[in-house]
Amino acid sequence: MRGAVFGAVQSPEVRRRCGAVRSPAVRRGVVAALATASLLLSAACSPGGTEGSPSGTGTASPTAPQGSGSPSPGASADLPPAKGSVKVVSTLAEGLKSPWGLAALPGGDLLVASRDEGTVHRIDGESGKQTLLGSVPGVSPAGEGGLLGLAVPSTFAADGWVYAYFTTTSDNRIVRMSYDEKRPEGQQLGAPDTVLRGIPKGNIHNGGRIAFGPDKMLYAGTGEIGDTGLAQDKESLAGKILRMTPDGEPVHGNPEADSVVYSYGHRNVQGLAWDDRKRLWAAEFGQNTWDELNLIEPGGNYGWPEAEGKEGEDGFIDPVAQWQTSEASPSGIAYAGGSIWMAGLRGERLWRVPLSGDADREPLADPQAFLEEEHGRLRTVVSAGGDRLWLVTSNTDGRGEPKPGDDRVLLVEVE
């Protein structure tokens, strides 16, 4: 039944790992061998430079091999270099008000949501021209709530659906709206069709990121709205990652047959992305100690509020990487060039986490920070294809220090 809250979920114990088996000695040997191969290759080839300069590695705390060198990009198609680079290519658009969700359309244009104004604009992917699609009825912005995530399905060319996650006076919900660009500006969105309702709302921790996965199912990250016990309650949709059909139904293969809950024990999920092996990654706010990047397992318990960061407690899955909250306060994430890229709000930087490309959960090397304090708060990052990303600033959200022209959509080139 579309739009229903899938409550009364049974709560059998879910078999889950307490963390992957780690083999640091083997990993160091493999990476060291790759580094040796890189040196041999570089003796025969001209050395390549990198563009941009990192602001530093901060105090990010992954369990990653240390001092093992940087494999050449040519040494393995699956492995990114241990050290990367970022170059801001251009500013596509500016003057945006409280931008939050960003979704790419077929052909390269973008849709951007204004959290506080409840509007959706289309941005031309080449000229940056902005066109107002319309306002989304029912949005009730307050605190961290409002019009949040946007997503476009692979079927967009045929059905024209645009999905949105937003806060109402009574809940957070996911809707879809038909988009007709032939209609007059400001009237191009159809009436919202509710996909899922009943996600708890609050002044804080509303989650809000939505994305379609490689399986064509719709995923959503929610927050526990400051009521920490909801994160462990599998009958609640708060503090979870949800997986559903495009119509809002539970998916065959979910941990509970009659539930959209996919993983739980989350504080406030803000970023969702898949790597080239179709693994789901999620970024979430910590409280006072550790922000997290997690590799998501169906039915996995990620610990909140019993655990924050890498605590190694039985029954909980530790994050792959963690950051002090002053360095991250993570929001959107994207995958490009073998790495997860994570936007930081309070941290005001873009983090790169190179993935190892094997079955282990460990990153290839320490996370690396770029663009520190250069563009203020960073809210959303979306793949622009190949080695490029769209990066959205968030200085007009009430917590930043806006400068003339804020907020912006930047095009960045990464390695």
Long-range contacts (C-beta under 8 A, 24 or more apart in sequence): 2-194, 2-195, 2-196, 2-247, 2-248, 2-249, 3-194, 3-195, 3-196, 3-197, 3-248, 4-197, 4-198, 4-248, 5-197, 5-198, 5-237, 6-237, 6-250, 6-258, 6-259, 6-260, 6-261, 7-235, 8-235, 8-258, 9-234, 9-235, 9-256, 9-258, 9-259, 9-261, 10-256, 11-234, 11-235, 14-255, 14-299, 14-300, 14-301, 15-299, 16-297, 16-299, 16-300, 16-301, 16-315, 16-317, 17-297, 17-300, 17-317, 18-312, 18-313, 18-314, 18-315, 18-316, 18-317, 18-318, 19-312, 19-317, 19-318, 19-361, 20-360, 20-361, 20-362, 22-63, 22-360, 22-361, 22-362, 23-360, 24-63, 24-65, 24-362, 27-65, 27-356, 27-360, 27-362, 28-65, 28-68, 30-358, 31-65, 31-68, 31-69, 31-71, 31-364, 32-68, 32-69, 34-69, 34-71, 34-75, 34-76, 34-79, 35-68, 35-69, 35-70, 35-71, 36-69, 37-71, 37-72, 37-75, 38-69, 38-70, 38-71, 38-72, 38-75, 39-69, 41-72, 41-74, 41-75, 42-72, 45-74, 50-83, 50-84, 50-85, 50-415, 51-85, 51-86, 51-87, 51-413, 51-415, 52-85, 52-86, 52-87, 52-88, 52-370, 53-85, 54-83, 54-84, 54-85, 54-86, 54-368, 54-369, 54-370, 55-349, 55-369, 55-370, 55-371, 55-372, 55-373, 56-369, 56-372, 57-366, 57-367, 57-368, 57-369, 58-323, 58-324, 58-327, 58-347, 58-349, 58-367, 58-369, 59-323, 59-324, 59-327, 60-321, 60-322, 60-323, 60-327, 60-351, 60-366, 60-367, 60-369, 61-290, 61-309, 61-310, 61-321, 61-322, 61-323, 62-320, 62-321, 62-322, 62-353, 62-362, 62-363, 62-366, 62-367, 63-310, 63-362, 64-362, 64-363, 64-364, 64-365, 64-366, 65-362, 65-364, 65-365, 66-366, 68-365, 70-365, 71-364, 73-415, 76-357, 78-338, 78-357, 79-338, 79-354, 79-356, 79-357, 79-364, 80-337, 80-338, 80-339, 80-354, 80-355, 80-357, 80-364, 80-415, 81-354, 81-415, 82-354, 82-364, 82-365, 83-365, 83-368, 84-337, 84-339, 84-352, 84-354, 84-368, 84-370, 84-414, 84-415, 85-370, 85-414, 85-415, 86-350, 86-352, 86-370, 86-371, 86-412, 86-413, 86-414, 86-415, 87-412, 87-413, 87-414, 88-371, 88-410, 88-411, 88-412, 89-388, 89-410, 89-411, 89-412, 89-413, 90-410, 90-411, 91-128, 91-405, 91-408, 91-409, 91-410, 91-411, 92-123, 92-125, 92-128, 92-390, 92-408, 92-409, 92-410, 92-411, 93-123, 93-128, 93-130, 93-408, 93-409, 94-128, 94-405, 94-406, 94-407, 94-408, 94-409, 95-130, 95-405, 95-406, 95-407, 96-121, 96-392, 96-396, 96-406, 96-407, 96-408, 96-409, 97-396, 97-407, 98-146, 98-394, 98-396, 98-397, 98-398, 98-407, 99-379, 99-380, 99-392, 99-393, 99-394, 99-396, 99-407, 99-409, 100-146, 100-147, 100-148, 100-149, 100-208, 100-379, 100-380, 100-394, 101-147, 101-148, 101-149, 101-150, 101-151, 101-164, 101-165, 101-208, 101-209, 101-210, 101-380, 102-150, 102-332, 102-380, 102-382, 102-390, 102-392, 102-409, 103-150, 103-151, 103-152, 103-162, 103-382, 104-152, 104-382, 104-383, 104-384, 104-390, 105-152, 105-156, 106-156, 106-157, 110-382, 110-390, 110-409, 111-150, 111-152, 111-162, 112-150, 112-392, 112-409, 113-147, 113-148, 113-149, 113-150, 113-164, 114-146, 114-147, 115-141, 115-145, 115-146, 115-147, 115-148, 115-397, 116-141, 116-146, 116-397, 117-141, 117-147, 118-146, 118-147, 118-166, 119-147, 120-147, 120-150, 120-162, 120-164, 120-189, 122-181, 123-409, 128-409, 131-185, 132-185, 132-186, 133-179, 133-185, 133-186, 133-188, 133-189, 134-186, 134-187, 134-188, 134-189, 135-186, 135-189, 136-164, 136-166, 136-175, 136-177, 136-189, 136-192, 137-191, 137-192, 138-166, 138-168, 138-192, 139-166, 139-167, 139-168, 140-167, 140-168, 140-169, 141-167, 142-167, 142-203, 143-202, 143-203, 143-204, 143-206, 144-203, 144-204, 144-205, 144-206, 145-172, 145-201, 145-202, 145-203, 145-206, 148-172, 148-206, 148-207, 148-208, 148-209, 149-208, 149-209, 149-210, 149-211, 149-220, 150-210, 151-210, 151-211, 151-212, 151-218, 152-212, 153-212, 153-216, 153-218, 153-246, 154-212, 154-216, 155-246, 161-246, 162-189, 163-195, 163-210, 163-218, 163-246, 164-192, 164-210, 165-207, 165-208, 165-209, 165-210, 165-220, 166-208, 167-201, 167-206, 168-201, 170-201, 171-197, 171-198, 171-199, 171-200, 171-201, 172-199, 172-200, 172-201, 172-206, 172-207, 172-208, 172-222, 173-197, 173-198, 173-199, 174-199, 174-210, 174-218, 174-220, 174-248, 176-246, 194-248, 195-244, 195-246, 195-247, 195-248, 196-220, 196-237, 196-242, 196-244, 196-248, 196-260, 198-237, 199-237, 199-238, 200-224, 200-225, 200-227, 200-230, 200-236, 200-237, 200-238, 201-225, 202-226, 202-227, 204-268, 205-267, 205-268, 205-285, 206-268, 207-268, 207-269, 207-270, 208-270, 209-269, 209-270, 209-271, 209-272, 209-332, 210-272, 211-272, 211-273, 212-246, 213-243, 213-274, 213-278, 213-280, 214-274, 214-278, 215-251, 215-278, 216-246, 217-243, 217-244, 217-245, 217-246, 217-251, 218-243, 218-244, 218-245, 218-246, 218-248, 219-243, 219-244, 219-262, 219-272, 219-280, 220-244, 221-266, 221-269, 221-270, 221-271, 221-272, 221-282, 221-284, 222-266, 222-269, 223-266, 223-267, 223-268, 223-269, 223-285, 224-266, 224-267, 224-268, 224-304, 224-305, 228-267, 228-304, 228-305, 229-305, 231-264, 231-265, 231-266, 231-267, 231-304, 231-305, 232-264, 232-265, 232-301, 232-304, 232-305, 232-306, 234-259, 234-261, 234-264, 237-261, 239-264, 239-265, 239-266, 239-267, 239-268, 239-304, 240-264, 240-266, 240-269, 241-266, 241-269, 241-272, 241-280, 241-282, 241-296, 253-298, 254-298, 255-298, 255-299, 262-296, 262-298, 262-299, 263-296, 263-297, 263-298, 263-299, 263-300, 263-301, 263-302, 264-300, 264-301, 264-302, 265-300, 265-301, 265-302, 265-303, 265-304, 265-306, 265-307, 265-316, 266-302, 266-304, 267-304, 267-305, 267-308, 270-330, 270-331, 270-332, 271-330, 271-331, 271-332, 271-333, 271-342, 271-343, 272-333, 273-333, 273-334, 273-335, 273-340, 274-335, 275-335, 275-340, 275-355, 276-335, 276-338, 281-320, 281-333, 281-335, 281-340, 282-333, 283-330, 283-331, 283-332, 283-333, 283-342, 284-330, 285-325, 285-329, 285-330, 286-322, 286-325, 287-325, 288-325, 289-324, 289-325, 290-319, 290-322, 290-323, 290-324, 290-325, 291-322, 291-323, 291-324, 291-325, 291-327, 291-328, 291-329, 291-330, 292-319, 292-321, 292-322, 292-330, 293-319, 293-320, 293-321, 293-322, 293-330, 293-333, 293-340, 293-342, 293-353, 294-319, 294-320, 295-320, 295-361, 320-353, 320-361, 320-362, 320-363, 321-353, 321-363, 321-367, 323-347, 323-351, 323-367, 327-369, 331-378, 331-379, 331-380, 331-394, 332-379, 332-380, 332-381, 332-382, 332-392, 333-381, 334-381, 334-382, 334-383, 334-389, 335-383, 336-383, 336-386, 336-387, 336-388, 336-389, 336-414, 337-387, 337-414, 337-415, 339-414, 341-381, 341-389, 341-414, 342-381, 343-378, 343-379, 343-380, 343-381, 343-391, 343-392, 344-377, 344-378, 345-377, 345-378, 345-379, 345-394, 345-399, 346-377, 347-372, 348-372, 348-373, 348-374, 348-375, 348-376, 348-377, 348-378, 349-373, 349-378, 350-378, 350-381, 350-391, 350-412, 352-414, 375-408, 375-410, 376-400, 376-401, 376-402, 376-403, 376-406, 384-411, 387-413, 387-414, 387-415, 388-412, 388-413, 388-414, 389-414
